[in-house]
Amino acid sequence: MIDYDKKVEYLYNKQSGRCASCGRHLVVSDKKELAHKIKASKYNYKTYGEKVINHRFNLALTHSGKCNDMVNMSRAAHPVETEALIFKIREDIIINT
């Protein structure tokens, strides 16, 4: 739970308190979610590993529901962006290990 809270706080500050999808402010009463840019699916966990899928670069803080869904990057629709993000995450993991 502490790791989750740290990620939420990091993303809230990084995003200046705004939803990564719609840009509206995230207020205390809003239901907030950690959205994965590269979907947290069984296939992706197996392919990229837990460290990549749950890395802070792959997460965004959003309102629940529709805003969360809009953050997901489909590898088929965004192959270059997805590969660039995976490369950036793996590089960060190596540097900080």
C-alpha positions as CSV (number, residue, x, y, z in Angstrom):
1,M,0.0,0.0,0.0
2,I,2.9,2.4,0.7
3,D,4.3,1.8,-2.8
4,Y,0.8,2.6,-4.2
5,D,0.5,5.8,-2.2
6,K,4.0,6.9,-3.2
7,K,3.2,6.4,-6.9
8,V,-0.1,8.3,-6.5
9,E,1.7,11.2,-4.8
10,Y,4.5,11.2,-7.4
11,L,2.1,11.2,-10.3
12,Y,-0.2,13.8,-8.7
13,N,2.8,16.2,-8.3
14,K,4.2,15.3,-11.8
15,Q,0.9,16.0,-13.4
16,S,0.3,19.2,-11.4
17,G,-2.8,17.7,-9.8
18,R,-4.5,17.1,-13.1
19,C,-6.0,14.0,-14.8
20,A,-3.6,12.7,-17.4
21,S,-6.5,12.1,-19.8
22,C,-9.0,15.0,-19.5
23,G,-6.7,17.6,-17.9
24,R,-9.2,18.5,-15.2
25,H,-8.1,18.9,-11.6
26,L,-8.1,15.8,-9.5
27,V,-9.9,16.8,-6.2
28,V,-10.1,14.8,-3.0
29,S,-13.7,13.6,-3.7
30,D,-12.8,12.3,-7.2
31,K,-12.3,8.5,-7.6
32,K,-8.7,8.3,-8.9
33,E,-7.0,5.4,-10.6
34,L,-3.5,4.5,-11.6
35,A,-3.8,3.9,-15.4
36,H,-1.3,1.8,-17.3
37,K,-0.1,3.2,-20.6
38,I,1.0,-0.3,-21.6
39,K,-1.9,-2.4,-20.4
40,A,-1.4,-4.6,-17.3
41,S,-2.5,-7.8,-19.0
42,K,-1.3,-11.3,-18.4
43,Y,0.4,-11.3,-21.8
44,N,2.3,-8.0,-21.0
45,Y,3.3,-9.1,-17.5
46,K,4.8,-12.3,-19.1
47,T,6.4,-10.4,-22.0
48,Y,7.8,-7.3,-20.2
49,G,7.7,-8.2,-16.6
50,E,6.2,-6.7,-13.5
51,K,8.9,-4.0,-13.1
52,V,8.2,-2.6,-16.6
53,I,4.4,-2.8,-16.3
54,N,4.2,-1.2,-12.9
55,H,7.0,1.3,-13.5
56,R,6.2,5.0,-12.8
57,F,6.8,5.9,-16.4
58,N,4.1,3.5,-17.5
59,L,1.6,4.9,-15.0
60,A,-0.7,8.0,-15.1
61,L,-3.1,9.3,-12.5
62,T,-6.6,9.6,-14.0
63,H,-10.3,9.8,-13.1
64,S,-11.8,6.4,-13.0
65,G,-13.5,4.8,-16.0
66,K,-13.4,6.6,-19.3
67,C,-10.3,8.7,-18.5
68,N,-8.4,5.6,-17.4
69,D,-9.3,3.8,-20.6
70,M,-8.1,6.7,-22.8
71,V,-4.5,6.4,-21.4
72,N,-4.0,2.9,-22.6
73,M,-1.6,2.6,-25.6
74,S,-2.3,-0.3,-27.9
75,R,0.9,-1.7,-29.3
76,A,-0.8,-2.2,-32.6
77,A,-2.0,1.4,-32.8
78,H,1.2,3.0,-31.3
79,P,4.1,0.6,-32.0
80,V,6.8,3.3,-32.0
81,E,5.6,5.0,-28.9
82,T,5.2,1.7,-27.1
83,E,8.7,0.6,-27.9
84,A,10.2,4.0,-27.0
85,L,8.4,3.8,-23.6
86,I,9.6,0.2,-22.9
87,F,13.2,1.3,-23.8
88,K,13.0,4.3,-21.5
89,I,11.6,2.2,-18.7
90,R,14.3,-0.6,-19.1
91,E,17.0,2.1,-19.2
92,D,15.7,3.6,-16.0
93,I,15.6,0.2,-14.3
94,I,19.2,-0.5,-15.2
95,I,20.4,2.9,-14.1
96,N,18.6,2.7,-10.8
97,T,19.6,-0.9,-9.9
